Amino acid sequence: MSHIGLLFCKSLNDPIAFWAMLLSIFTLALFFLAWWQLSKLSKTSSGEFIHKFKTDFFTKETRQLIMLVDNNCLIFKNDSFPYFEVKIDSKVPDQIKSAIDKEFYTGYEVDDYLLGHFEDLGIFRARRIIDIDIIYESFSWYIEKAWKNKEIQKYIKVQKEVEGSDIYENFEEIYNACVKKSP
């Protein structure tokens, strides 16, 4: 008989060993049940978190900025103060023209309404609050549009010179992660 078989037979004949073995099996089963429940809870929390984040992201101001970025209607200016001039040409559909109610956006507004959200997503990913799959499914199109926009890139370059090279590093990180996930 093998060593495991002898151990099992002794355990069945010895009440102390039997109860210790039964308690160990029960503890192991409870551990796996708790692990399973916590993973479900974690997914639910991530879902609630991303839902709240979307509510904060999809505001009127952010939608306007996204439309302007998507249609290349922002021109970065850095006179004495960084800002974006809105330039809508004849190629832009009338529906978009009528939705835009500003002639310029300050750098602060672009940070608050758009780029800051992407930086936050990168921070949340780095801290493992949400994973790249959720970011990719919910925000990759917006992230890629903003990152690839030449005027946004000019602004980021100026900000890196002023603020330091680590500014928008989390935004860049999630952009790169989204590009890797793209089919």
TORKOL-4160 file (C-alpha; in steps of 0.2 Angstrom, whole numbers, padded with zeros to 4 digits, m for minus):
183
<pt num="1" X="0000" Y="0000" Z="0000"/>
<pt num="2" X="0006" Y="0017" Z="m0004"/>
<pt num="3" X="0011" Y="0030" Z="0009"/>
<pt num="4" X="m0004" Y="0041" Z="0005"/>
<pt num="5" X="m0015" Y="0025" Z="0007"/>
<pt num="6" X="m0008" Y="0021" Z="0024"/>
<pt num="7" X="m0010" Y="0039" Z="0030"/>
<pt num="8" X="m0028" Y="0039" Z="0024"/>
<pt num="9" X="m0031" Y="0022" Z="0033"/>
<pt num="10" X="m0023" Y="0028" Z="0049"/>
<pt num="11" X="m0033" Y="0044" Z="0048"/>
<pt num="12" X="m0049" Y="0035" Z="0047"/>
<pt num="13" X="m0045" Y="0024" Z="0062"/>
<pt num="14" X="m0038" Y="0038" Z="0073"/>
<pt num="15" X="m0052" Y="0050" Z="0078"/>
<pt num="16" X="m0040" Y="0065" Z="0081"/>
<pt num="17" X="m0032" Y="0063" Z="0064"/>
<pt num="18" X="m0049" Y="0060" Z="0056"/>
<pt num="19" X="m0056" Y="0076" Z="0063"/>
<pt num="20" X="m0040" Y="0086" Z="0059"/>
<pt num="21" X="m0041" Y="0080" Z="0041"/>
<pt num="22" X="m0060" Y="0084" Z="0040"/>
<pt num="23" X="m0057" Y="0101" Z="0047"/>
<pt num="24" X="m0042" Y="0104" Z="0034"/>
<pt num="25" X="m0053" Y="0099" Z="0020"/>
<pt num="26" X="m0068" Y="0110" Z="0026"/>
<pt num="27" X="m0056" Y="0125" Z="0028"/>
<pt num="28" X="m0049" Y="0123" Z="0011"/>
<pt num="29" X="m0066" Y="0122" Z="0004"/>
<pt num="30" X="m0071" Y="0138" Z="0013"/>
<pt num="31" X="m0055" Y="0147" Z="0006"/>
<pt num="32" X="m0060" Y="0143" Z="m0012"/>
<pt num="33" X="m0078" Y="0149" Z="m0009"/>
<pt num="34" X="m0071" Y="0165" Z="m0001"/>
<pt num="35" X="m0059" Y="0167" Z="m0016"/>
<pt num="36" X="m0073" Y="0165" Z="m0029"/>
<pt num="37" X="m0085" Y="0177" Z="m0020"/>
<pt num="38" X="m0071" Y="0190" Z="m0018"/>
<pt num="39" X="m0067" Y="0189" Z="m0037"/>
<pt num="40" X="m0086" Y="0192" Z="m0041"/>
<pt num="41" X="m0086" Y="0206" Z="m0029"/>
<pt num="42" X="m0071" Y="0214" Z="m0037"/>
<pt num="43" X="m0079" Y="0213" Z="m0054"/>
<pt num="44" X="m0095" Y="0221" Z="m0048"/>
<pt num="45" X="m0085" Y="0235" Z="m0039"/>
<pt num="46" X="m0075" Y="0238" Z="m0056"/>
<pt num="47" X="m0091" Y="0239" Z="m0065"/>
<pt num="48" X="m0099" Y="0251" Z="m0053"/>
<pt num="49" X="m0083" Y="0261" Z="m0053"/>
<pt num="50" X="m0082" Y="0262" Z="m0072"/>
<pt num="51" X="m0100" Y="0267" Z="m0073"/>
<pt num="52" X="m0098" Y="0282" Z="m0061"/>
<pt num="53" X="m0082" Y="0286" Z="m0071"/>
<pt num="54" X="m0092" Y="0286" Z="m0087"/>
<pt num="55" X="m0105" Y="0298" Z="m0080"/>
<pt num="56" X="m0091" Y="0310" Z="m0075"/>
<pt num="57" X="m0083" Y="0309" Z="m0092"/>
<pt num="58" X="m0098" Y="0310" Z="m0104"/>
<pt num="59" X="m0102" Y="0328" Z="m0100"/>
<pt num="60" X="m0107" Y="0342" Z="m0112"/>
<pt num="61" X="m0090" Y="0349" Z="m0112"/>
<pt num="62" X="m0081" Y="0333" Z="m0115"/>
<pt num="63" X="m0092" Y="0328" Z="m0129"/>
<pt num="64" X="m0089" Y="0345" Z="m0138"/>
<pt num="65" X="m0070" Y="0343" Z="m0135"/>
<pt num="66" X="m0071" Y="0325" Z="m0142"/>
<pt num="67" X="m0081" Y="0331" Z="m0158"/>
<pt num="68" X="m0068" Y="0345" Z="m0160"/>
<pt num="69" X="m0053" Y="0333" Z="m0158"/>
<pt num="70" X="m0061" Y="0320" Z="m0170"/>
<pt num="71" X="m0064" Y="0333" Z="m0183"/>
<pt num="72" X="m0047" Y="0342" Z="m0181"/>
<pt num="73" X="m0055" Y="0358" Z="m0176"/>
<pt num="74" X="m0043" Y="0363" Z="m0162"/>
<pt num="75" X="m0028" Y="0374" Z="m0165"/>
<pt num="76" X="m0015" Y="0375" Z="m0151"/>
<pt num="77" X="m0009" Y="0392" Z="m0147"/>
<pt num="78" X="0004" Y="0396" Z="m0134"/>
<pt num="79" X="0006" Y="0415" Z="m0134"/>
<pt num="80" X="0008" Y="0420" Z="m0116"/>
<pt num="81" X="m0005" Y="0407" Z="m0110"/>
<pt num="82" X="m0008" Y="0390" Z="m0118"/>
<pt num="83" X="m0025" Y="0388" Z="m0126"/>
<pt num="84" X="m0034" Y="0380" Z="m0141"/>
<pt num="85" X="m0043" Y="0390" Z="m0154"/>
<pt num="86" X="m0059" Y="0382" Z="m0162"/>
<pt num="87" X="m0057" Y="0382" Z="m0181"/>
<pt num="88" X="m0072" Y="0374" Z="m0189"/>
<pt num="89" X="m0070" Y="0373" Z="m0208"/>
<pt num="90" X="m0083" Y="0369" Z="m0222"/>
<pt num="91" X="m0080" Y="0350" Z="m0221"/>
<pt num="92" X="m0087" Y="0349" Z="m0203"/>
<pt num="93" X="m0105" Y="0343" Z="m0203"/>
<pt num="94" X="m0118" Y="0356" Z="m0198"/>
<pt num="95" X="m0124" Y="0345" Z="m0183"/>
<pt num="96" X="m0107" Y="0347" Z="m0176"/>
<pt num="97" X="m0106" Y="0366" Z="m0180"/>
<pt num="98" X="m0122" Y="0369" Z="m0171"/>
<pt num="99" X="m0117" Y="0359" Z="m0156"/>
<pt num="100" X="m0101" Y="0369" Z="m0153"/>
<pt num="101" X="m0104" Y="0385" Z="m0142"/>
<pt num="102" X="m0086" Y="0390" Z="m0139"/>
<pt num="103" X="m0072" Y="0399" Z="m0149"/>
<pt num="104" X="m0058" Y="0393" Z="m0138"/>
<pt num="105" X="m0053" Y="0382" Z="m0124"/>
<pt num="106" X="m0040" Y="0385" Z="m0111"/>
<pt num="107" X="m0027" Y="0372" Z="m0107"/>
<pt num="108" X="m0035" Y="0370" Z="m0090"/>
<pt num="109" X="m0051" Y="0366" Z="m0098"/>
<pt num="110" X="m0044" Y="0353" Z="m0110"/>
<pt num="111" X="m0035" Y="0345" Z="m0095"/>
<pt num="112" X="m0051" Y="0346" Z="m0084"/>
<pt num="113" X="m0063" Y="0340" Z="m0097"/>
<pt num="114" X="m0053" Y="0328" Z="m0107"/>
<pt num="115" X="m0034" Y="0324" Z="m0104"/>
<pt num="116" X="m0036" Y="0323" Z="m0085"/>
<pt num="117" X="m0049" Y="0309" Z="m0087"/>
<pt num="118" X="m0036" Y="0299" Z="m0097"/>
<pt num="119" X="m0022" Y="0302" Z="m0085"/>
<pt num="120" X="m0034" Y="0296" Z="m0071"/>
<pt num="121" X="m0038" Y="0280" Z="m0080"/>
<pt num="122" X="m0019" Y="0277" Z="m0082"/>
<pt num="123" X="m0017" Y="0280" Z="m0063"/>
<pt num="124" X="m0032" Y="0268" Z="m0059"/>
<pt num="125" X="m0024" Y="0255" Z="m0070"/>
<pt num="126" X="m0007" Y="0257" Z="m0062"/>
<pt num="127" X="m0015" Y="0255" Z="m0045"/>
<pt num="128" X="m0025" Y="0240" Z="m0051"/>
<pt num="129" X="m0042" Y="0248" Z="m0047"/>
<pt num="130" X="m0047" Y="0244" Z="m0065"/>
<pt num="131" X="m0039" Y="0233" Z="m0079"/>
<pt num="132" X="m0035" Y="0237" Z="m0097"/>
<pt num="133" X="m0049" Y="0227" Z="m0103"/>
<pt num="134" X="m0062" Y="0238" Z="m0096"/>
<pt num="135" X="m0052" Y="0254" Z="m0101"/>
<pt num="136" X="m0051" Y="0247" Z="m0119"/>
<pt num="137" X="m0069" Y="0242" Z="m0120"/>
<pt num="138" X="m0076" Y="0259" Z="m0113"/>
<pt num="139" X="m0063" Y="0272" Z="m0118"/>
<pt num="140" X="m0050" Y="0266" Z="m0131"/>
<pt num="141" X="m0058" Y="0276" Z="m0146"/>
<pt num="142" X="m0057" Y="0292" Z="m0136"/>
<pt num="143" X="m0040" Y="0289" Z="m0129"/>
<pt num="144" X="m0033" Y="0285" Z="m0147"/>
<pt num="145" X="m0042" Y="0300" Z="m0155"/>
<pt num="146" X="m0035" Y="0312" Z="m0142"/>
<pt num="147" X="m0017" Y="0305" Z="m0141"/>
<pt num="148" X="m0015" Y="0305" Z="m0160"/>
<pt num="149" X="m0022" Y="0323" Z="m0162"/>
<pt num="150" X="m0007" Y="0334" Z="m0168"/>
<pt num="151" X="m0013" Y="0349" Z="m0158"/>
<pt num="152" X="m0015" Y="0339" Z="m0142"/>
<pt num="153" X="0003" Y="0332" Z="m0145"/>
<pt num="154" X="0009" Y="0350" Z="m0147"/>
<pt num="155" X="0001" Y="0355" Z="m0130"/>
<pt num="156" X="0008" Y="0339" Z="m0121"/>
<pt num="157" X="0025" Y="0343" Z="m0128"/>
<pt num="158" X="0024" Y="0361" Z="m0121"/>
<pt num="159" X="0017" Y="0355" Z="m0104"/>
<pt num="160" X="0031" Y="0342" Z="m0103"/>
<pt num="161" X="0044" Y="0356" Z="m0105"/>
<pt num="162" X="0035" Y="0367" Z="m0092"/>
<pt num="163" X="0029" Y="0354" Z="m0079"/>
<pt num="164" X="0042" Y="0340" Z="m0082"/>
<pt num="165" X="0043" Y="0324" Z="m0092"/>
<pt num="166" X="0032" Y="0313" Z="m0081"/>
<pt num="167" X="0016" Y="0324" Z="m0085"/>
<pt num="168" X="0004" Y="0313" Z="m0095"/>
<pt num="169" X="0014" Y="0298" Z="m0093"/>
<pt num="170" X="m0001" Y="0288" Z="m0087"/>
<pt num="171" X="m0011" Y="0294" Z="m0102"/>
<pt num="172" X="0003" Y="0288" Z="m0114"/>
<pt num="173" X="0004" Y="0272" Z="m0105"/>
<pt num="174" X="m0015" Y="0268" Z="m0107"/>
<pt num="175" X="m0014" Y="0274" Z="m0125"/>
<pt num="176" X="0000" Y="0261" Z="m0128"/>
<pt num="177" X="m0009" Y="0247" Z="m0119"/>
<pt num="178" X="m0025" Y="0251" Z="m0129"/>
<pt num="179" X="m0015" Y="0250" Z="m0146"/>
<pt num="180" X="m0007" Y="0233" Z="m0140"/>
<pt num="181" X="m0025" Y="0227" Z="m0137"/>
<pt num="182" X="m0032" Y="0233" Z="m0154"/>
<pt num="183" X="m0035" Y="0219" Z="m0167"/>
